[in-house]
Amino acid sequence: MSDQHPLAPTFDSGAADFERLAPSLWNPMGNALVAAADVRIGDHVLDAGCGGGAITIPAAQTTGPDAVVDGVDISADLLAVAGAKAETLSLGNVALHQADVLQWQPETKYDAVLCGYAVFFLPDMDAGARHLASLLRSGGTLALSTWADGSLTEFTSVLYRHCVAENGQIEVPTADARENMLRINTPEKATAWLEGLGLEQVKAVLTPVPVQLNPELAWSLVLGSALRLLLPQDPDAVERVRDGFLAELGPEYTLNADTLMVTAQKP
């Protein structure tokens, strides 16, 4: 079923580029989300949309060898990256699954469900978040990271403009995800959203995240994310977009990757 997910080919083909951002963005923010969720030794944890394991790995290191950390993702290629990390670090408590997290049903409830920069990809974000919360035991923690107001805006606007110059008007395939992001991109909106879903003790913390990008990393961010769906089909046109886009960003670009860390408890 997972290989039929419409975004799976995008994340498979972009896996290597996605992972190039891990040291400067995904890994530090993964560590921060595990800390925000107050994951503890022995906790049973789900990393929903685990990607290359930036949250799975620190969660597994924190919970210890007798716990289980499930990582669920639609991308086989990103799961392979996460699996290689777990093997390198001899983390026998990591279990990785290629599946749509909306269909995921564990045998036992989780102490913590973590979801890094992925909740907005759920087609019905409210129903998706309710499903994630349903996987928690009473008193368990749901922890999400999502892009804050202004995050990635300049970067994506510059890319979009260069793509439109080649393609004309573009129908953005991830428009629904963008609408979801805008619904929860401030502490106030994110808090009200989760409280409206019946969760308690909601806390949303704005975390400034400036990320230095050279041209190679900037282009990897495009190719390793859903932004690659904006690119033209013609390889020559892609090269022109790339050259114009990177020239406008310049040799050293500071990406605004400001993030909300949102935690809540299931009653």
Backbone torsions as a table, in degrees:
resi	resn	phi	psi	omega
1	MET	NA	-39.7	-175.7
2	SER	-62.1	-33.5	-177.2
3	ASP	-72.2	-7.7	177.1
4	GLN	-93.1	-6.5	-178.9
5	HIS	-63.1	132.4	-173.5
6	PRO	-60.9	-27.3	-178.9
7	LEU	-91.1	-9.3	-176.4
8	ALA	-57.4	-47.1	179.9
9	PRO	-61.1	-34.7	179.5
10	THR	-63.2	-46.4	-177.4
11	PHE	-77.2	-28.2	174.1
12	ASP	-64.2	-50.8	-175.4
13	SER	-70.3	-21.5	-179.8
14	GLY	-99.6	9.7	-171.7
15	ALA	-59.1	-46.2	-177.7
16	ALA	-64.5	-41.5	178.8
17	ASP	-68.8	-40.4	176.0
18	PHE	-53.8	-45.8	-174.3
19	GLU	-68.6	-23.1	178.1
20	ARG	-64.7	-22.1	178.1
21	LEU	-86.7	-5.0	-174.6
22	ALA	-58.7	-48.6	-176.0
23	PRO	-61.7	-35.9	-173.7
24	SER	-95.4	-19.8	-174.1
25	LEU	-132.1	-64.0	-171.9
26	TRP	-63.9	-43.6	-176.5
27	ASN	-66.9	-50.8	179.0
28	PRO	-61.8	-35.7	-179.7
29	MET	-76.0	-28.6	173.2
30	GLY	-65.3	-45.5	175.8
31	ASN	-59.1	-41.3	-178.2
32	ALA	-65.0	-37.4	-179.3
33	LEU	-70.5	-39.1	176.7
34	VAL	-61.4	-40.6	178.3
35	ALA	-67.5	-42.3	-179.4
36	ALA	-62.6	-34.9	-179.9
37	ALA	-77.2	-7.4	-179.3
38	ASP	54.8	44.7	177.2
39	VAL	-63.6	138.5	-173.8
40	ARG	-127.6	166.6	178.0
41	ILE	-56.3	131.7	177.1
42	GLY	88.5	-5.9	-178.9
43	ASP	-67.5	144.1	173.0
44	HIS	-94.4	118.4	-167.2
45	VAL	-126.0	142.0	169.7
46	LEU	-113.4	130.2	168.8
47	ASP	-104.4	104.0	-174.3
48	ALA	-88.3	115.2	-173.1
49	GLY	76.2	55.7	-166.0
50	CYS	-74.0	-17.4	179.1
51	GLY	55.5	-131.6	-177.9
52	GLY	-85.2	10.3	173.5
53	GLY	91.9	17.2	-177.2
54	ALA	-63.7	-25.0	174.3
55	ILE	-100.6	-38.5	-178.0
56	THR	-55.3	-46.0	-173.7
57	ILE	-66.0	-53.7	178.5
58	PRO	-64.1	-30.3	176.4
59	ALA	-64.6	-42.3	179.8
60	ALA	-67.2	-37.4	178.2
61	GLN	-67.7	-32.3	-177.9
62	THR	-77.5	-39.6	-173.3
63	THR	-77.8	-24.4	176.7
64	GLY	89.6	170.1	-169.0
65	PRO	-68.1	-20.0	-177.3
66	ASP	-91.1	-2.9	179.4
67	ALA	-94.3	173.8	173.6
68	VAL	-127.7	129.5	173.6
69	VAL	-115.8	112.7	177.2
70	ASP	-90.0	129.3	172.5
71	GLY	-112.1	123.7	-177.7
72	VAL	-120.5	130.1	179.3
73	ASP	-154.4	157.3	178.7
74	ILE	-84.4	-16.1	-173.2
75	SER	-98.0	115.0	177.8
76	ALA	-63.6	-37.1	-176.9
77	ASP	-68.5	-40.6	176.7
78	LEU	-69.4	-36.4	175.7
79	LEU	-62.1	-35.1	177.2
80	ALA	-63.8	-38.2	176.5
81	VAL	-62.8	-47.4	179.7
82	ALA	-62.1	-40.6	-179.8
83	GLY	-64.7	-39.0	178.4
84	ALA	-63.4	-39.2	178.3
85	LYS	-65.1	-45.5	-179.3
86	ALA	-61.5	-39.7	-179.9
87	GLU	-68.1	-42.8	179.3
88	THR	-58.9	-37.9	-177.6
89	LEU	-92.0	5.8	179.6
90	SER	54.4	44.4	179.4
91	LEU	-94.0	91.4	-178.1
92	GLY	-76.3	-4.8	-178.4
93	ASN	-93.9	8.0	178.7
94	VAL	-97.2	129.5	175.0
95	ALA	-124.3	119.1	-175.4
96	LEU	-107.2	140.7	-174.0
97	HIS	-138.2	128.0	172.7
98	GLN	-86.7	108.4	-175.3
99	ALA	-165.4	161.6	170.1
100	ASP	-81.8	120.8	-174.1
101	VAL	-62.4	-22.1	178.5
102	LEU	-68.6	-19.3	178.0
103	GLN	-101.7	2.0	-171.9
104	TRP	-79.1	127.8	176.8
105	GLN	-134.2	108.2	-179.9
106	PRO	-77.9	163.6	176.9
107	GLU	-72.6	-33.7	178.3
108	THR	-128.3	153.3	-178.6
109	LYS	-69.8	156.5	-177.5
110	TYR	-94.7	150.8	170.0
111	ASP	-78.9	-30.9	179.9
112	ALA	-147.0	136.7	171.2
113	VAL	-117.9	120.8	-177.5
114	LEU	-113.5	142.3	-178.2
115	CYS	-145.0	107.7	-175.8
116	GLY	-98.6	114.9	175.8
117	TYR	50.4	40.5	-176.6
118	ALA	-136.3	-18.3	-173.5
119	VAL	-61.7	-30.5	-177.8
120	PHE	-74.4	-12.3	175.3
121	PHE	-81.1	-11.9	179.5
122	LEU	-68.4	127.4	-172.5
123	PRO	-54.8	-45.0	172.9
124	ASP	-113.6	97.6	-170.5
125	MET	-64.1	-36.6	179.0
126	ASP	-64.0	-50.1	179.6
127	ALA	-63.1	-38.2	179.4
128	GLY	-64.1	-43.4	178.7
129	ALA	-67.0	-37.2	176.2
130	ARG	-62.5	-38.9	178.3
131	HIS	-63.5	-45.6	179.2
132	LEU	-60.3	-42.5	179.5
133	ALA	-65.7	-31.7	-179.8
134	SER	-66.7	-18.4	-179.6
135	LEU	-83.7	-5.6	-178.3
136	LEU	-91.0	148.1	167.5
137	ARG	-71.3	162.9	174.0
138	SER	-59.9	128.8	-176.6
139	GLY	89.5	-5.7	179.0
140	GLY	-71.1	164.9	-172.9
141	THR	-110.3	130.1	168.0
142	LEU	-101.0	126.9	-178.8
143	ALA	-129.3	125.8	-177.1
144	LEU	-125.4	143.7	163.8
145	SER	-114.2	139.6	-179.7
146	THR	-148.1	159.4	-176.8
147	TRP	-71.6	134.8	-179.9
148	ALA	-83.6	167.4	179.1
149	ASP	-55.2	125.7	-179.7
150	GLY	93.5	-16.6	-178.3
151	SER	-65.3	134.8	176.6
152	LEU	65.1	-1.7	-170.7
153	THR	-62.0	-51.3	-178.6
154	GLU	-63.6	-44.8	-178.7
155	PHE	-56.9	-49.9	-177.1
156	THR	-71.4	-33.2	179.0
157	SER	-65.1	-41.9	178.3
158	VAL	-63.8	-44.8	178.8
159	LEU	-61.6	-46.3	-177.8
160	TYR	-59.1	-43.3	-178.9
161	ARG	-61.0	-42.1	-180.0
162	HIS	-70.9	-32.8	176.7
163	CYS	-68.9	-40.3	178.7
164	VAL	-64.5	-36.4	179.0
165	ALA	-60.6	-30.5	178.7
166	GLU	-88.2	-39.4	-166.8
167	ASN	-105.0	-13.6	-165.6
168	GLY	78.5	-164.5	-177.2
169	GLN	-60.4	135.6	-176.2
170	ILE	-111.1	134.0	169.2
171	GLU	-85.2	113.1	-173.1
172	VAL	-77.6	115.6	-175.9
173	PRO	-68.6	-17.6	-178.9
174	THR	-107.0	26.4	-178.5
175	ALA	-58.8	-37.6	179.9
176	ASP	-64.6	-40.0	178.0
177	ALA	-63.1	-38.6	178.8
178	ARG	-64.7	-42.5	177.7
179	GLU	-60.9	-40.6	176.9
180	ASN	-61.2	-44.7	179.6
181	MET	-57.2	-44.5	-176.5
182	LEU	-66.4	-23.2	178.6
183	ARG	-71.1	-22.9	-171.1
184	ILE	-132.4	29.3	-170.7
185	ASN	-95.8	9.4	170.8
186	THR	-129.1	157.0	178.3
187	PRO	-55.3	-38.9	-177.4
188	GLU	-66.4	-45.7	-178.6
189	LYS	-67.2	-42.5	-179.1
190	ALA	-64.7	-40.8	179.8
191	THR	-64.7	-47.3	-179.6
192	ALA	-62.1	-37.0	-179.3
193	TRP	-62.2	-51.6	-177.2
194	LEU	-71.0	-34.7	175.2
195	GLU	-63.3	-37.3	177.8
196	GLY	-65.2	-23.2	177.3
197	LEU	-88.6	2.1	174.8
198	GLY	95.3	8.6	178.1
199	LEU	-86.6	159.5	-173.4
200	GLU	-122.7	166.2	177.5
201	GLN	50.6	43.9	-178.7
202	VAL	-72.7	133.6	179.9
203	LYS	-134.9	126.1	179.6
204	ALA	-124.8	119.0	-175.0
205	VAL	-116.2	124.6	177.2
206	LEU	-79.2	124.0	-178.0
207	THR	-117.3	112.9	176.6
208	PRO	-67.5	130.2	-177.9
209	VAL	-134.6	86.3	172.0
210	PRO	-82.7	130.6	-178.4
211	VAL	-123.2	122.2	179.5
212	GLN	-78.5	125.0	-179.0
213	LEU	-121.5	124.7	165.1
214	ASN	-82.6	172.2	-176.6
215	PRO	-57.0	-38.7	-178.6
216	GLU	-64.2	-43.4	179.6
217	LEU	-69.0	-36.8	179.3
218	ALA	-61.6	-42.6	-179.7
219	TRP	-71.9	-33.2	175.4
220	SER	-63.3	-34.7	177.3
221	LEU	-63.8	-36.2	176.5
222	VAL	-67.4	-51.9	-174.1
223	LEU	-71.6	-25.5	-176.2
224	GLY	-93.5	6.9	-177.9
225	SER	-132.7	-179.9	178.2
226	ALA	-67.1	-9.5	176.1
227	LEU	-61.3	-25.3	-179.2
228	ARG	-62.5	-20.7	178.8
229	LEU	-68.2	-16.7	177.2
230	LEU	-78.2	-20.3	-170.4
231	LEU	-69.7	149.8	176.4
232	PRO	-64.4	162.9	177.8
233	GLN	-77.6	-34.0	-175.3
234	ASP	-73.1	124.1	-178.0
235	PRO	-58.4	-37.1	178.7
236	ASP	-66.2	-38.0	177.7
237	ALA	-66.2	-38.0	176.7
238	VAL	-60.5	-41.4	178.9
239	GLU	-62.4	-40.8	179.5
240	ARG	-66.7	-40.5	175.9
241	VAL	-60.3	-47.6	-178.5
242	ARG	-57.5	-49.1	-176.1
243	ASP	-63.7	-44.9	-179.3
244	GLY	-67.7	-42.5	179.9
245	PHE	-61.1	-49.3	-177.2
246	LEU	-70.2	-33.4	177.3
247	ALA	-63.9	-38.8	179.9
248	GLU	-70.0	-37.1	178.2
249	LEU	-68.0	-35.1	-178.8
250	GLY	89.8	172.8	-174.2
251	PRO	-68.3	-26.2	177.4
252	GLU	-133.8	115.4	-176.1
253	TYR	-123.3	133.3	176.9
254	THR	-98.0	110.1	179.2
255	LEU	-78.6	131.5	169.8
256	ASN	-82.8	103.9	177.2
257	ALA	-113.9	33.3	-177.9
258	ASP	-53.8	137.8	-167.5
259	THR	-131.0	142.7	168.7
260	LEU	-96.3	128.8	171.1
261	MET	-101.7	113.7	-173.0
262	VAL	-118.5	125.5	177.7
263	THR	-125.1	149.9	179.6
264	ALA	-154.4	157.2	178.8
265	GLN	-110.2	142.3	173.0
266	LYS	-82.6	131.5	-179.5
267	PRO	-60.4	NA	NA
